[in-house]
Structures are given as structure tokens and as C-alpha cells.
Amino acid sequence: MFQGTWAEGLLGFTSTGSVGSRVPLFLLVILFGLSMDYQVFVISRIREAALRGVPTRQAVLDGVGGSASVVTSAAFVMVTVFAGFATVHIMELKQMGFALAVAVLLDAAVIRITVLPALMLLLGDRCWWPGRPHRRGPHRAADRATGSVPQNIG
């Protein structure tokens, strides 16, 4: 985008033929933090539904649907702010603003809506493999009350 001359008129800059040396590092750090924030929020909603005994497919639908308005609103605000950075005259800030706006838009629209749910549906209960094994349904409360821990037989 910034190495060529085709977008100079669109974003109001003169191409230097390169990307600022600090831009990729800053983008990596910022985007990793932002994407983890989204995903932890969405996966927490899915995990809560799964722990209530909801089947995995319905838990994914409930989790993504229940967090959609919050995540979409936050993404809209961030895309707007980052796109504002793309209008300044400092080239590195312009590059970062444009890249952050596009990346947050892709993360919120493509990753959260399609890739994350599709992977979780494919993996099913294996999504939770690092966690303790748990038994679903009404027996969980009885196990907690008696202090017994479900055994992982398989």
C-alpha cells in the first residue's frame, strides 16, 4: 500500500518506497494484544455456556451471538480511531493507522464471525483439552457438594 504510488492520492502522502522500520514491530505487538482481547472475550462466553451443559454447537452460537454487539461496537470505535490516524501527515503514524484499521476490521469481521466458530465446531469438546475434565449436566453440582472429582477414564 505505502511502497507503491497507486494510493498516494487516496491517503494524501508521497511514497518513499518503503515501510517505516518500527511499523511492523509496533503492529505485531498492538494487533496481538487486540486480537487476544477479542478472542478471550468471545471464548469466555462460549466456555461459560459449555460449562452449563449446553452442547458445543449451541455454546458456540450462544457465545458468538451473545458477545457480538460488544465486540462489534468496540471494533467500530477502534477502526474509526485508527482510520483517523491514517489522515495525519507523519508517514509512520499514517502507515500504522491504516494497517491497524484494516487488521481490526478483518479480525472482527472475518476471524470472529467465521474462522473462530468454524474451528470450535470442528474441534467440538476437544477445544477444552487443557482444562480439567468435567462432567456435564446436573451431576456437577452433586459432585461439588460431595467433594468427588470426576475421573478421566478415556
N, C-alpha and C positions, 0 to 999 in steps of 0.2 A: 504494500500500500504506500509506504513512505519512501521506498527505494526507487520507484518509478516516478514518472511525471504525470500520469493519467489522472491522479486525484488532486493535483495541486489547486485547481480552480474550485473544486468541491469543498475542500477543507481550508483553503486560503493559506498555503505555505509554498515555499520554494524547496524542491527536493535537493537533498545533499547526497543522495545516492546510498545512504546508509541509515542504520537504526542506531540510536544512541547506545553507548556501551553499557550504561546502567539499566536501561529499559528492560531487557529480558530478565535480569535478576529480580528487579522490583516486581515485574509482572508475575513471575513464578511464585514469589512469596505471598503477594497480595491475593492472587487468584486461588492458591492452595487454601489459604485461610478462609476466603469467602465460600468456596465450594464445599469445604468441610462443614462450615456453619450451616449451609442449606441441607446437606445430606444428613447430618446428625439430627437436625430438627425433624426432617421427614421420617427417617428411620426410627427415631424415638416414638413417633406416633404409631408406626407400623408395629413396633415391638410391644407397645402397650396393648394394642388390640390382640396380638398373638398371645400374650400372657393372660389375657382374659378368656382364652379358649376359642377365639374366633379362628376359623380355618385360614390358612396362609393367603389364599386368593382374596378373601374378603378383607383380611387385615391390611393387605397392600392397597386395596381400593379405598378402605376407610382412612388409612394413614395418608395417602396421597391426596385424597379428596378433603380430608379434614385440615390439612396444612396448606392447601393450595392458595387460599386467599391471602394468608400471611406471607408466604414465600413470594407470591406474585407481586404483592404490594411492595415488599422490600426490594425485589428485583427492579421494579419500575422506578422506584426512587433512586437506586444506585445507578441504573442505566442513564437516567436523566442527569444526575450529578456528573458522572464520568463523561457523558457526551458534552457537558458544559466545559470540562477540562480540554476537550478537543478544539475548542474555539479560541484558546489563548494563543499568544504569539511565541511562547517558549516551545521549541521543537520537541524536546524530550517529554514535556508535560502533554503536549498535543498527541504524541505517539502513545503515551501511557493511557490517556483519557479515551482515545479511540479504541485501543486494544481492550481495555477494561470494560467498556460499554458493550462491545461485541461479545466478549467472553461471558459476561454475566447474563446477557440476553440468551446466548446459546446454552449456558448451564441451566438457567431457569426454564427455558422453553423445550430444549431437546433432552438434556440429561435427566432432569427431574420428572418430566412428563412421560418419556418413552423408555430410555435406557435403564434407569433405576428400577421401575416397576417390572419391566420385562425380565431383567436379571433375577430379581427376587422371586418372580413367579416361576422361572425356570429352576431355581435352586430349591424352592419350597422350604421345608423345615431345615434344610442344610444351611440356610442363611445364618442360623444362630449357633453353629457348631462350636465357637469358642466358649459359649456360655455354659452354665451348669445345665444338666439335663432337667427338664421339668415335665411334669405330668399335667395334661390339660384337663380342664373341666372342674367339677365340684369337689373332687378328691384333694385338690391342692390345699384348700382351707383346712380340711381334716388332718392332712399331713403336717401342716404347720402347727396345729393345735397339739398334736401328739408328739411332735418333735422328730418324727420319722422323715428320712430323706429318701426320695425315690432313687432306686438303683439303676444304673445304666447297664442293661443286660446285653444290648446289641452293640 
